[in-house]
Amino acid sequence: MKVSQFSSPRTGLFAGLVVLAGVASTVAAQQQHNPVPTRIKVENYGTASGTPDPGQGFQTRVDTNAIGESVVRVSVGWPGELAGLFLGRQAQALALPFNATLLVDPFTSVFGSFDRDGSFAVPLDLANPSLIGDLYFQGLNYLVPGPGKPAVVVFQLTQGLKLTVAPGNEQPQLAYGGPPLTATLIADQAAGGPVSFQLLNRIVVPGTDWDLRLQGVDERNGVTRVYLTLEAPNPNVGVLPVVETKRVRVDLTSPAERIEIHIQQVTRGLPSPPVFALAAVIETRF
């Protein structure tokens, strides 16, 4: 078992993923933009373990509500104390002291501290093609006795979290020609109930004061259509030429086998025809 760690408690990146992301970014820059590079399945496995028994309150999950990039979040731990997140390509069941079971064969790990809300988050770019395959995560909560703390050593591990990162499907001829869209479908069954679907939409824009918003969702003839509006700033208003990423998450209860994303481009303060162009197609069976 080979594990690497960062010494700084404020570090929020996987060492292994930083390397992978750098390689993927270089390759992606040399290829034509793919609006659907990955599709994601999320599920739990195993049980939380350790001392004291963490029960169901201590967990690792994918959080797409985070500001900026999506994160893998460990919560709820002891505020200010050691937090950890293990990442591997394989699952295992290795018995550890304190009645804990390591459910990941880690190739890297991240250590830091829980914030005042008992949360520890690590960014993860779900659209990164270098992640394709199975990913396994498990969170750690550790502290030793002290004033205002439990009288025993706390060593707890969450239930395992499995992400199956599948390649995106082949795209038809697309009509959208605006700033590049990246769409990621997440089929999440981590809660143990029915599968919930989240569609993450990101558009890289060339400056400030752009806006991306959901216009509507409908289903016709076995196709779920998602309509987005991308609004450019008024040309008479000064903006900074700073590249930004605009994000919209769309929750879908039960999408059809085919999802189409249509984007309308408008300019603030100017008349624009209500034309939505096909920007991406996602197959929900994978």
C-alpha positions in Angstrom: 0.0 0.0 0.0 1.6 3.2 -1.2 0.2 6.5 0.3 1.5 10.0 -0.2 0.4 13.0 1.8 0.7 16.8 2.0 2.0 18.3 5.2 0.0 21.4 5.0 -3.5 21.1 6.7 -4.9 23.7 4.2 -3.9 21.7 1.1 -7.0 20.8 -0.9 -5.6 18.8 -3.8 -4.8 15.2 -4.6 -1.2 14.8 -5.5 -2.0 12.1 -8.0 -4.9 13.9 -9.5 -2.9 17.1 -10.0 -0.5 15.1 -12.2 -3.3 13.4 -14.0 -5.2 16.6 -14.5 -2.1 18.3 -15.9 -1.6 15.6 -18.5 -5.3 15.6 -19.4 -5.3 19.4 -19.8 -2.3 19.2 -22.2 -4.0 16.6 -24.3 -7.3 18.3 -24.3 -5.8 21.6 -25.5 -4.4 19.8 -28.5 -7.8 18.3 -29.5 -11.1 19.6 -30.6 -13.3 20.4 -27.6 -15.6 17.6 -26.5 -18.7 18.8 -24.8 -19.3 15.4 -23.1 -15.9 14.0 -22.0 -17.3 11.9 -19.1 -20.4 10.5 -17.5 -20.4 9.6 -13.8 -22.1 6.9 -11.6 -21.9 7.4 -7.8 -22.6 4.7 -5.2 -21.7 3.7 -1.6 -20.2 0.4 -0.5 -19.2 -1.1 2.9 -20.0 0.5 6.2 -18.5 3.2 8.4 -16.3 1.9 11.1 -14.0 2.9 14.0 -14.0 4.1 17.6 -16.4 5.4 18.7 -18.9 3.9 16.2 -19.5 6.7 13.7 -23.0 5.6 12.7 -24.5 7.1 9.6 -23.6 10.7 10.4 -20.0 10.5 9.2 -19.8 10.2 5.4 -18.0 10.9 2.2 -20.0 12.2 -0.7 -19.7 14.1 -4.0 -20.8 17.7 -3.6 -21.8 19.5 -6.8 -23.2 22.5 -4.9 -19.8 23.7 -3.9 -18.8 27.1 -5.2 -16.5 26.6 -8.2 -15.5 23.0 -9.0 -17.2 20.0 -7.6 -15.6 18.4 -4.5 -15.4 15.2 -2.6 -16.6 16.1 0.9 -15.9 14.4 4.2 -18.4 15.3 7.0 -19.3 15.6 9.8 -15.9 15.4 11.6 -14.5 17.1 14.7 -13.9 20.8 13.9 -10.2 21.7 13.8 -9.0 18.2 14.1 -7.2 15.9 11.5 -9.2 15.0 8.4 -8.2 12.6 5.7 -9.4 11.4 2.4 -8.0 8.2 0.7 -8.3 7.6 -3.0 -7.6 4.4 -4.9 -8.4 2.5 -8.0 -9.4 -0.6 -6.1 -11.5 -1.5 -3.1 -10.3 -3.6 -0.2 -11.3 -4.6 3.3 -8.3 -4.2 5.5 -8.8 -4.5 9.3 -7.1 -1.7 11.3 -6.9 -0.8 15.0 -9.8 0.9 16.7 -12.3 -1.5 15.0 -11.8 0.3 11.7 -11.8 -1.1 8.2 -9.9 0.5 5.3 -12.1 0.1 2.3 -9.7 1.6 -0.3 -6.4 0.5 -1.6 -5.0 4.0 -1.8 -2.5 5.3 -4.3 -2.7 8.8 -2.8 -4.2 10.5 0.2 -4.9 14.1 1.4 -4.8 15.2 5.0 -6.0 18.5 6.4 -8.3 19.7 9.1 -12.1 19.9 9.4 -13.5 23.4 9.3 -15.8 24.8 12.0 -18.8 23.0 10.4 -17.0 19.7 10.5 -16.4 19.5 6.8 -13.3 18.7 4.8 -13.5 19.1 1.0 -11.1 18.2 -1.9 -11.7 19.5 -5.4 -12.3 16.9 -8.1 -12.8 17.8 -11.8 -15.5 15.3 -12.8 -15.1 16.1 -16.5 -11.4 15.1 -16.5 -11.0 12.2 -19.0 -7.9 10.9 -17.2 -10.2 9.8 -14.4 -12.1 7.3 -16.6 -12.5 4.0 -14.7 -13.4 3.2 -11.1 -12.4 5.6 -8.3 -12.8 4.7 -4.6 -12.8 7.2 -1.7 -12.9 6.9 2.1 -12.8 9.7 4.7 -10.9 9.8 8.0 -11.7 11.6 11.3 -8.9 11.4 14.0 -8.2 13.1 17.3 -6.5 12.4 20.6 -8.0 13.2 24.1 -7.6 16.8 25.3 -9.5 19.6 27.0 -13.0 19.8 25.5 -12.5 16.6 23.5 -13.6 13.0 24.0 -11.8 11.0 26.7 -10.8 8.4 24.2 -8.9 8.4 20.9 -11.3 9.0 18.0 -10.4 7.0 14.9 -13.2 6.8 12.4 -13.5 5.9 8.7 -16.5 6.6 6.5 -18.4 4.2 4.3 -16.7 3.8 1.0 -17.6 6.0 -2.0 -17.3 4.6 -5.5 -17.3 6.7 -8.7 -17.5 5.0 -12.0 -16.2 7.5 -14.6 -17.4 6.4 -18.0 -16.4 8.0 -21.4 -18.8 10.4 -22.9 -20.9 9.2 -25.9 -20.2 10.1 -29.5 -21.7 13.5 -30.5 -23.8 14.2 -33.6 -23.5 17.3 -35.7 -23.9 20.2 -33.3 -25.3 23.6 -34.2 -24.0 25.6 -31.2 -20.9 27.6 -32.0 -20.4 29.8 -28.9 -18.0 29.6 -26.0 -17.2 25.9 -25.2 -19.7 23.9 -23.2 -18.7 21.0 -21.0 -21.7 18.9 -19.8 -21.3 16.1 -17.2 -24.2 13.8 -16.2 -24.1 12.3 -12.7 -26.2 9.3 -11.8 -26.1 9.3 -8.0 -27.3 6.3 -5.9 -25.1 7.0 -2.9 -28.2 7.7 -0.7 -29.4 4.1 -1.2 -32.7 5.1 -2.7 -33.8 5.8 -6.3 -31.1 7.1 -8.6 -31.0 10.9 -8.8 -29.6 12.7 -11.8 -27.6 15.9 -11.9 -26.5 17.6 -15.1 -23.5 19.9 -14.6 -23.1 22.5 -17.3 -19.9 24.7 -17.6 -19.2 27.3 -20.2 -15.8 29.1 -20.5 -16.4 32.7 -21.4 -13.8 35.3 -22.5 -14.5 38.0 -20.0 -16.5 39.3 -17.1 -20.2 40.1 -16.8 -21.4 37.0 -18.8 -24.4 35.1 -17.4 -25.5 31.4 -17.9 -29.0 30.4 -16.7 -31.5 27.6 -17.1 -34.4 28.5 -19.3 -36.4 25.3 -19.0 -36.6 21.5 -19.3 -39.1 19.4 -21.2 -39.5 15.8 -22.5 -40.9 15.0 -26.0 -40.7 11.9 -28.1 -38.4 10.1 -25.7 -35.9 12.9 -25.4 -35.2 15.2 -22.4 -34.3 18.7 -23.6 -32.5 21.1 -21.4 -32.6 24.8 -22.5 -29.9 27.2 -21.4 -29.4 30.9 -22.1 -25.9 32.3 -22.4 -26.0 36.1 -22.1 -23.1 38.2 -23.3 -22.4 41.7 -21.9 -23.6 44.7 -23.7 -20.9 45.8 -26.1 -21.2 49.4 -24.8 -20.3 48.4 -21.3 -16.7 47.9 -20.3 -15.7 44.4 -19.1 -12.4 42.8 -18.1 -10.9 40.3 -20.6 -10.6 37.7 -17.9 -11.5 34.1 -18.7 -14.2 32.8 -16.4 -16.3 29.6 -16.1 -20.0 29.9 -15.7 -21.9 27.0 -14.2 -25.4 25.7 -14.0 -26.6 22.5 -12.3 -29.8 21.0 -13.5 -31.5 18.3 -11.3 -33.4 15.7 -13.4 -35.8 13.3 -11.7 -36.1 10.7 -14.4 -34.5 11.7 -17.7 -35.1 9.9 -20.9 -32.4 7.7 -22.5 -31.3 10.7 -24.5 -30.6 14.2 -23.1 -30.2 17.2 -25.5 -28.7 20.5 -24.3 -29.8 23.5 -26.4 -28.2 26.9 -25.9 -29.6 30.3 -26.8 -27.1 33.1 -27.2 -28.2 36.6 -26.4 -26.6 40.0 -25.8 -27.7 42.1 -22.9 -29.7 45.1 -23.9 -30.0 44.1 -27.6 -32.8 42.3 -29.4 -32.1 38.6 -29.9 -34.0 36.0 -31.8 -35.3 33.1 -29.6 -33.1 30.5 -31.3 -31.8 27.5 -29.3 -28.9 25.6 -30.9 -28.0 21.9 -30.1 -24.9 22.0 -28.0 -24.5 18.5 -26.6 -26.2 15.1 -26.5 -25.9 12.7 -23.5 -26.9 9.1 -23.4 -28.1 8.2 -19.9 -27.5 4.4 -20.2 -23.9 3.7 -19.6 
